[in-house]
Amino acid sequence: MSSHLVWSIIRNNNAFLLKKRNISKPFSTESNNLTNLSSYRYNGLVHKKSLSIVDAPDKKGFTVVYKKSKKQRKPRQNLVKRTFKSGPRRSLFKLKTLLEGNKYRTDLTKAALRRASAVLRSQRPQPAKKQKVKKTE
């Protein structure tokens, strides 16, 4: 089926839809959605090619999970996982080369870089907070 037809069917009702009060645009909890917004562009279920970025299993770097369009009818072989852990700058550069070099969903390049950068930022150790000294008089 075409992706537009599938989107028109699942747009208003699916298991991953997350609607909240006073929010016009609903969220989505599906795995291959980079921005977690429920929209045709970012939906990972309807497109032949989609990608997601998650923490690496050892919490150092990130893993890119993407779909192969040629293996669309073979779910077991459909997803490919690549882990990037060679430092933040190099990893982001490698991710950009992967997406642009293979012409893999060029519309998602910026969102993927933002997501990867956020994952890397969350893995940085937090600076120790200074304790406030209370004055006793």
Salt bridges, closest charged atoms under 4 A:
ASP55 OD2 - LYS59 NZ 3.34
ASP58 OD2 - LYS85 NZ 2.90
ASP107 OD2 - ARG41 NE 3.75
ASP107 OD1 - ARG105 NE 3.19
